[in-house]
Amino acid sequence: MKILPLGIAIIMGSIVGAGILGIPYTVIQSGFLIGALEIILLGIVIALFYLYLGEVTLRLKGTHELTGYAEKFLGKYGKYGFAFSMAFGIYGALIAYLFGIGEAVTNLVGGTTLYYSLAAFVILGFFVHKGLKLIENIEFWMIGGVVLIVVIIALFSFSVIDYNNYKGVNLSNAFVPYGAILFAFIGASVIPEVRQVLNKNKNLMKKSIIYAVVIITLIYLLFAFIVVGATGKNTTEIATTGLGNQVSPVMLILGNVFAIFTMSTSFLALGLALRWMFEYDYKVKKNLALFLVLFIPLIFVLFHIGSFVKIISLAGIVTGGLEGILILMMHYKAKKLGERKPEYTIKGNFAIYAIILILFLAGIIMSLKGYF
C-alpha cells in the first residue's frame, strides 16, 4: 500500500468503530439539521486538534507513545491526565458495548438482554485474557467492513427514506448529540503511531490527518442521514436495530450482525489496549491487569447502570474534553521546547487557543447539563 493511503487507513481504522451506531439516535433528539451541523463542526475541531498533536510529535526526536509526549511537554501530570482520559474512555466503551451486544442479540433471537451481555462479557473477556494477535490488527480490516456495510445500508434503505424526518429542530436538545459524536471521533493515541509508520515521509502527516478526518466526517453524515431518514422518531440507540425493523427482515439480520461485529471487535481492541497500559506502563501483573479491565464493566452490566447512548456520550464528553485541553497545552509548550523543526506547523497563540477552548468547553458544559 502507498504510504499516504496507509496513513489515512491507520487513522480511520483507529477512530471509526462502534461509536458510529449511537450517532443517529442522538441526532434525532435535536433534529437532523442541528445534529449534522455538530458532526461537521466537531469534525473541524477534531481535525485541528489532531493537526496540533501531529506537529507536537514532529517536534521531538525519537519515537514515543502519547503519554510519553505528554510527559515530555507537560510533566508527570500531563502523562497521568492522558492515562486517565484513555482509561475513562475505554471503560465507557467497554460498558456500552456489552449493553449494545446484549440488545442486538435480543433483537435477533429474543430472550433476556442481561444474559446475552454476560455471555459476551465471558467470551470477549477470555479473548482479552489470551491477547490474541488477531486483536492487534483489528482496525485494519474492520474499517473496510464498516465502510462497506454503511454503503450496503444506504442502498437498502434509500427507498424508504421519508424526507419529513429531516424537518424540525429541538433547540432544548441541541447539545444531546455532542457527546456521542465526540466519542465517535476519539482516537488521539493513533497520531504517534502514524508518525512511526510514515517514517521518512513525515511530510505526509498533515495530509493523512486532514483526509482521514474529512472521510470520517462524511461517513458519519451519510450514516446519520440514512438512518434518520429511514426510521425517524423510531430511531433506536443501536441505530441498525431500528433500521432493520423499518426496512426489511434481511436488514434486521444484517444490521444486528453488523452491530454485534463492530462492538465485539472494538471491545477486544480497547480491552487489550487497556490491559497493556496497566501491564507495561504501570507494571501491574497480568491477572490483576485483567481484573482491573473487566471488573468495572461487569458491575455496570450486572446492575444495569446507564444505557448504550448515555454511556458513550458521557465518555465522549469527559475523554474528548480532557484530551482536547491537554493537546492545546502540549502544542503551546512544544513550540517552545521542541527538539527539531517539524515538517509542518499550525498557527497557535494564546488568543487562538482561548477561543477554541471556550467554544469547546461551552459545548461540553451544555451537553453535561443533561446528566445532572
N, C-alpha and C positions, 0 to 999 in steps of 0.2 A: 504494500500500500504506500502511495506517495505520502510524504511527510506532513503536508498541510491537512489532507483529509484524515490522516491518523490523529493529529492533534485535535481536530474537530470531533472525531468519533470518541476519543477518550473523555473529553469534556461532556459530551452529550450522554455517553454511557454512564457517567457518574452522577449526573443530575436527573435525567429523565427516568422515572420509575413509577412505583405505585402511587406516589403523591398526585399524579395526574387524575386519578379516579375520584378524588374529592373536590376537584375544582368546579364542575358543573352544578353540584348541589348548593354550593355557597354562592355561585354566580346568580342562580335563580332567585335567591333570597333578596338580592339587591336590585335585580333587573339586569338583563343581558348587557345593555349599553354601559352601565357602571362597571360591571364585572370585567367586560372586555377592556375598558379603559385602564382598570387596575392591572390587568395582565400586561398590557403594553408598558405602562409606567414603571411597574416593578421590573419588567424585563430590561428597561433602560437603566434603572438604578443598579440592578444586579450586574449588568454588563460593565458599568462604571466601576463598581466595587472590585470585580474580578480583574479589570484592567489595572486598577491601582495595585492589587495584590500581585499581578503578573510583573509589574515594574519592581515591586519590592523584592521578588525572588531573583530578578535580574541584577539587582544592586549588590548581591553577595557572591563571593567566590564559593565554589564547592556546592554540594547538594545538601539539602535539609528537608525535614518534614515541616508541616505548617506550624506545629508547636515550636520547632527549632527556630524558625524565622521570628515568631512572636517573642521568644525568649531573648533573641539577639537584639531586637529593637525596643522591646517593652519590658524586659526583665522577667523574673520568675512569675510575676503576677499576670503578665501577658500570656505566658505559657499556660498557667492554670486557668485563665479565662477561656482560652480556646479549648482546653481539655474539658472544662465544664460545659461549654457550648456544644461540643461534639457529643458528649455523653448524654446531655439533656435531649438533644435532637434524636439521637439513636434510640434512647429509651422510649420516647414518644412514638417513633416509627414502629418499634417492635410491638408495643402495646396495641397501636391502631391496626397493624397488620393482622394480629391474632383475632381481634374483633372482626375485621373485614373478611378474613378467610372463613371464619365460622358462619357469617351471614351469607357468603357466596355459596358455600356447600349446602346450607339450608335451602337456599333458593333452587338448587339443582335437584336435591333428593329428599327434601323435607327433614323433619326431625328437630332436635334441640340444638340451638346455636352454641350454647356453652360447651356441650360435649365435643363438637367439631373444633372449637377453638382450643380446647385442652388437648385433643388429638394432634392438632397442628403444632401445639407447643412441644409435645413429646417428640414428634418426628423431626421437626426443624431443630429443636434443641439437641437432638442426637447428632445431626449433621454439623451443627456449630461445634459440638464437642469433638467430633472427628476431624474438623478442619479440612475437609476435602479440598484438593487442588482445584476442583471444578469451581468452587465458590470464588476463588481469586480472580477468575476471568469472566465472571457472570456478566459484567456490564458490557463487554464487547459483543456478546451475541444477544443480550437482552434488548439493546436499543433497536436492533433490526426488527425484532419481534414486535416491539411497541409501535414503531412507525408503521409496520405492515398492518397490524391489527387496527390502528386508527384509520388507515385508508380503507380497509375492509368494512369497518363500522360505518364510515362515511358513505360508501357505495350502497350498503344495505339500507341505510336509514334515510337517505336523501329524499326518497319518495314519500315519506310520512311526515316530513317537516311541516309544521304549522307556523307560518311567519308571524302570527299573532303572539306567539310565545316570546318574541323579541321586543314586544312593545311594553311600555310602562317601566317606571323606576320606583324604588322604595328607598327614599333618602335616609329613613331611620335605620335601614340595614346596609347603608352604603359601605361600611367597613367590614362587613361579615366575610367577604371573600379574601380579605387581606392576608390573614394568617395562613390559609390553605394554599394560596398562590405562592406566598413567600416560602412555605415549606417545600413546594414543588421545584423551586429554584435553588435550594440549598445544595452546595457542593464545593465550597471553597477549598477543601483539602485536596482537590484534584489539580489545582493550579501548579503546586510544586512538582507534581508528577509529570505534567505536561512539559515543564521546563527540562526535566531529565530526558524525556522522550525526544524532544526537539534537538537536544544536544548541540550540534554545530549549526543548527538552523533556528536559533533562538529569535531571530528577526521575524519569524512567523508566529510568535506568541500572540501578538496583538490581533492579527487576522484570525487566528484559531479561536480566540475568545469571542470576538465580535460575531463571526459567522455562526459559531455554536449557539450563542445566546439568541441570536435572531431566529435561527431554525427552531430552537426550543420554544420560543415565544409563539411562533406561527403554529407549531403543533398544538400547544395549549389552547390557542384561539380557535383552531379548527375543531378540536375535541369538544370544547365548550359550546361552540356554535351548533354542532351536530346534535349533541345530547340535549341541550336546552330546547332546540327547535323541535326535536322529535318527542320529548317527554314533558316539557313544560313544567307545570306545577307537580307533576308526578315524578320528577327527577329524584332519585334516591341518593343516599350518602355514598354508596358504592355505585358510581354512575352507570356502569354496564349492567347492573341488576335491573334497574328500572327500564333501561333501554331495551333489554331483552324481552321484558313483559310487554312493551309497547309495539315492538317491531314484528317479531316472529319467533316461533319455537326454536328455530335454528340460531337466531341471535341470542336467545335466552341462554342456550348452552354455550355458544361461543363467548358471549360476554362474561359469563361467570367463570368459565375456564380461564379466560384471559386474566380476570381479576385474581383468581387463585394463583395463577402462574406468576404474575408480576409481584404480588405481595409476598409469595413464598421466596422467590429469588432475592427480593430486596431484604427480607428478613435474614436470609442466610448471609448475604454480603455484609450487612450492617452488624449483625450479631458477631460475626467473625472479626470485623474491624474493631469492635469494642473489646472483645476478648484479647485481641493482640495489644490494644492500648494498655489494658491492665497488666498483661504479662511482660511486655517489652519495655514500656515506658515507666511503669511503676513497680516492676519486679514482683508482681503477685503470682503465686503458684497457680498452675493450670486449673486445678479443680476449684480453687477459691475464685479464680477469674470467671470460670464458667458459672458458678453460683451467683456472682455479682451481676453477670449479664442477664441471667434468666429469672432471678427471684422477683424482681420488681414487676416485669410483665406478667408473671404468674399471679401475683397478688391482685393486680388490676383486673385481670380476666376473671378470677375466681369471684371477686366481689362486684364485678361489672361496673367499674368506676369509669365514667365517661362514655364516649362513643367515637367511632372512626373519625368523623369530621372534627369534632371538638378537640380531640387529642392532637391530630396533625396540625390544626390551626394554632393551638397553644404552643406546640413545639416549634412551628414556623415563626411565631411572634418572638419567642424567647431566644431561640437559636439564631434566627436570621438577624434579629436586632442586635444581639451581642456581637456576632461576627462582623456585622457592618460597622459598628463602633470601633472595634479592635483593628479592622482593616484600615479605616481612616487614620487612626493613631499611628499604625505601622508605616503607612505611606508618608506621613508627615516626618517621622523620625528617619526613615530610610533615605530621604532626600539629603539629610544632613550627615548620616552615619554610614552611607553606602561605601562598599569597598571597590566597586567597579562601575564603569559607565554602562548604563542599561541600553538595550537595543531599541527601546522606545521610552518616551516619557509622557505622562499625562499631567497636565497642569493642575496644580493643587496649592492652595494657600488657605490661611485661616478663614477668610470670608467664604470661600467656596465650600470648605469642609462644614462650616457652620450652617450654611443654607441647606446642604444635603442632609446634615444630621437633624436639623429642626424638622424638615419635611418628613424624613424617615421616622423619627421618633413620634411625630404627630400621628402618623398612620398607625403605629404600634399602640400608642395610648388609646386612640379611638377604638381600635379593634379589641383591645383588652377590656374595654368597658362592658362588653357582653359577658364577661366571666365573673363579674362582681355585682 
